[in-house]
Amino acid sequence: MKIPFLDVARQYTRLKREIDDAIEQVLSSGWFIGGERVNSFEQKFANYTGSDYCISCGSGTDALELILRGWNIGPADEVIVPDFTWISDAEAVTTVGGKAIFVDVLPGELTIDPEKVKEAITPRTKAVIAVHLYGLPCRMDEIMAIADRYNIKVIEDCAQAPGGTYKGRKVGTLGHAAAFSFYPTKNLGAYGDGGAITTNDTALAEKVRLLANHGQPRRDTHLIEGRNSRLDVIQAAILDVKLKYLDQWNLIRTRTAGKYSDALRNTNIKPPVVTGPRSHVYHMYVVQLSKRDVFQQYLLDAGISTAIHYPKALHQLEAYGHLGLSDDMFPVSSNAAISVLSLPVFPELTDEEIEYVVRTLASVVSNML
Ligand SMILES: Cc1ncc(COP(=O)(O)O)c(C=O)c1O
């Protein structure tokens, strides 16, 4: 049996009628940027997360950058970022002229280590980006306590975690502002780029809305210089259809994850760690093991495609070579880069495919390790 790591076309096939209708309505309306459909999606997404405001924008990377700009974070400012994440978190900081300070992540869960955040704070620190990596909410109580004490902002990076909860509250409401990505492979994915900011900070909401649309509150009025970062109407209409299914899809991901974790119990392949009052939405189902490459090949030989998120920690990327950071400064993330492996967990996997993965995992455990 051949099992793809991800097949986004399967979801489209299932929703084809609804999605095609939504796109067709936009095409016939002749209205492609801004307006009622975008506003309506923003309202629904704000309600879904439980935030006062949702401002859509061009991508998750833009969402991070717009939040930083919205708070006037820029040159001479430092923003603390986990060393094990997608590059956007660091890029956004550098793009606004600030300095991204990398800190190590927690063993097992691989989200930002609150103790390391505390150690990295200086008088120049303005914010920390808490990335809910793979769909697992960070330890937000600890992070918010540090932020309160040192008077810094907390940005949640929810790109991989829409629908995840911490103490019963959805991600996107746990920090001072949050960035979401609607990149096509995400749990809530558009058919192109897209992103959103959620926040309860009224001043920030007003500012990022201006920044994302050339500083215009209305036509021919430019209060500030901004940029063009907008979710187009076709993407908003697609997301509007898909948002209804997000909880159901996350539940299916969680069930599949539970089956995989059962198959790995008592082995030296470590399943994802979920402790404390949080729900993981398994954007990725990521195991950790020392013989990662052997295991990946074994699965591939059995027809199961996997992926590595991420083969390099931020400090190991060429882009940050000039910072002169070494692996011993980030032992957990350096080890993660050589030990993580993502298994297929998308909601459209069939029961037969899931059972096949489970059986294969069981046989790997007895044969390979
Ligand atoms: C953790 C994380 N942050 C930020 C982003 C950036 O999102 P986008 O690709 O929409 O710019 C992504 C997605 O690629 C991501 O996984």
Ligand as a Chemical Component Dictionary entry (heavy atoms), coordinates in Angstrom:
data_LIG
# 
_chem_comp.id                   LIG 
_chem_comp.type                 NON-POLYMER 
_chem_comp.pdbx_formal_charge   0 
_chem_comp.three_letter_code    LIG 
# 
loop_
_chem_comp_atom.comp_id 
_chem_comp_atom.atom_id 
_chem_comp_atom.alt_atom_id 
_chem_comp_atom.type_symbol 
_chem_comp_atom.charge 
_chem_comp_atom.model_Cartn_x 
_chem_comp_atom.model_Cartn_y 
_chem_comp_atom.model_Cartn_z 
_chem_comp_atom.pdbx_ordinal 
LIG C1 C1 C 0 5.171 27.762 12.752 1  
LIG C2 C2 C 0 4.940 28.563 11.506 2  
LIG N1 N1 N 0 5.009 29.896 11.577 3  
LIG C3 C3 C 0 4.787 30.668 10.510 4  
LIG C4 C4 C 0 4.478 30.120 9.289  5  
LIG C5 C5 C 0 4.340 31.035 8.123  6  
LIG O1 O1 O 0 3.120 30.957 7.485  7  
LIG P1 P1 P 0 3.000 31.376 5.954  8  
LIG O2 O2 O 0 3.578 30.264 5.135  9  
LIG O3 O3 O 0 1.522 31.522 5.755  10 
LIG O4 O4 O 0 3.727 32.647 5.762  11 
LIG C6 C6 C 0 4.375 28.732 9.169  12 
LIG C7 C7 C 0 3.981 28.101 7.913  13 
LIG O5 O5 O 0 4.644 27.819 7.022  14 
LIG C8 C8 C 0 4.628 27.929 10.303 15 
LIG O6 O6 O 0 4.568 26.607 10.240 16 
# 
loop_
_chem_comp_bond.comp_id 
_chem_comp_bond.atom_id_1 
_chem_comp_bond.atom_id_2 
_chem_comp_bond.value_order 
_chem_comp_bond.pdbx_ordinal 
LIG C1 C2 SING 1  
LIG C2 N1 SING 2  
LIG C2 C8 DOUB 3  
LIG N1 C3 DOUB 4  
LIG C3 C4 SING 5  
LIG C4 C5 SING 6  
LIG C4 C6 DOUB 7  
LIG C5 O1 SING 8  
LIG O1 P1 SING 9  
LIG P1 O2 DOUB 10 
LIG P1 O3 SING 11 
LIG P1 O4 SING 12 
LIG C6 C7 SING 13 
LIG C6 C8 SING 14 
LIG C7 O5 DOUB 15 
LIG C8 O6 SING 16 
# 
